[in-house]
């Protein structure tokens, strides 16, 4: 295919890079099939008219306004490789013009679910604390080291949110013979039942679970909705595991609930990232910490590139994108997740 016949793609994947999300082979394929124009994500409008007039795809999630989109008559899709659908472009205009907005965020579901399982097992069996005690020569042997231990197998588990991550979590928990209840106000009970979980109210999920996994996206309707009242409804000694976004939780209330000894908790996300060195959660007993690393695996990042390339090939043949997840007209404007700042 000649240089002028190859479709034009604007590359603005920051904070990701093409080298992060494409393997060597898929990056070679991308450059072979398309003309790539590297662009500053904050200045797409500054590109020349010829480039904007020919662009077919944008890889990234740059801020766009309606006037800039008018200068892109051939645009077919924006392929978001950040994972969050950001409130930084006129989605109604994109939908009206039939321009797809898709995200690769589902690549993180399985790795995050696996880390969530590891966190639950650790909270149940005290693995990290036992290892630290052993290193310091203060270990407790046998039953003495298991006074607060319990089984995940056969337990009652609650999941808040049942998108890609919730479904992946349900799969990794399937071998533990647990009773799993799910609260997700955006899904009908029939979908949850078809997935083999019990639809339940938030109150039931909180009050009836030994382990509560929070995997809900932040929306305009649920920011900070899990606070002191929610933690007070949990079973004494229950485990609260936060895997999606810190914005759904009143974090000070979570810290207070753990400090009181009522519950234990684990989190991969925090209200500030990086977290200040003097934040009290850093030294809080009963709180397992992970530095927003649950999904940040090279395998996941490279899968992004495969999905992007596959969907661009489909759209080149006038077929709809199938590998990435499409933004929905009814819900995209409600999303409130903050942009990621690190890989």
FENGI-V587234 format. One record per backbone hydrogen bond with DSSP energy under -1.0 kcal/mol. CO is the residue of the C=O (numbers start at 0). NH is the residue of the N-H. Records with the same first field share a line. If there is no record, write none. Layout:
# FENGI-V587234
CO->NH + NH
This chain:
# FENGI-V587234
1->5
6->34
7->55 + 56
8->36
9->58
10->38
12->15
16->20
17->21
20->304
22->26
23->27
24->28
25->29
26->30
27->31
28->32
29->33
34->8
36->10
39->42
42->45
43->46
47->51
48->52
50->54
55->75 + 76
56->9
57->78
58->11
64->68
65->69
68->71
71->74
75->99
76->57
77->101
78->59
79->103
85->87
87->63
88->90
89->93
90->94
91->95
92->96
93->98
94->97
99->77
100->326
101->79
102->324
103->106
104->107
105->108
107->111
108->112
109->113
110->114
111->115
112->116
113->117
114->118
115->119
116->120
117->121
118->122
119->123
120->124
121->125
123->149
125->129
126->130
127->131
128->132
129->133
130->134
131->135
132->137
133->136
140->143
141->144
142->145
151->154
154->178
155->209 + 210
156->180
157->212
158->182
159->214
162->166
163->167
164->168
165->169
166->170
167->171
168->172
170->173
172->175
175->153
178->156
179->197
180->158
181->199
182->160
183->186
187->191
188->192
189->193
190->194
191->196
192->195
197->181
200->204
201->205
202->206
203->207
209->238
210->157
211->240
212->159
213->242 + 243
217->335
221->224
225->249
226->230
227->231
234->237
237->263
238->211
239->265
240->213
241->267
244->247
245->248
246->223
247->225
248->250
249->253
250->254
251->255
252->256
253->257
254->258
255->259
256->261 + 262
257->260
261->236
263->239
264->287
265->241
266->289
267->291
275->278
278->281
279->282
283->286
285->264
287->266
289->291
294->296
296->300
297->301
298->302
299->303
300->304
301->305
302->306
303->307
304->308
305->309
306->310
307->311
308->312
309->313
310->314
311->315
313->318
314->317
324->102
327->331
330->333
331->334
333->219
